[in-house]
């Protein structure tokens, strides 16, 4: 048995721009994503001797995870009637 506690939060934001370049549309997207996950597990002792208990035990593991990612994407967009 475990007592699980989990907290998650984050943000993802980006900016999109489209320009004409050499008669073709070029779309640029740039941004960043950030998220944080904190997870802790408290172990419970299922029994002591022959008696069932469910008493608090030692912390089994904590799993913090932090992610920060930047990105930039470019896309050529073929316009109708183009070559």
KAHUHU-V739196 format. One line per field, one symbol per residue. ss: DSSP state (H for helix, E for strand, - for the rest). Layout:
ss: ???
//
This chain:
ss: -EEEEEEEEEEEEEEEEEEEE--EEEEEEEEEEEEEEEEEEEEEEEEE--EEEEEEEEEEEE--EEEEEEEEEEEEE------
//
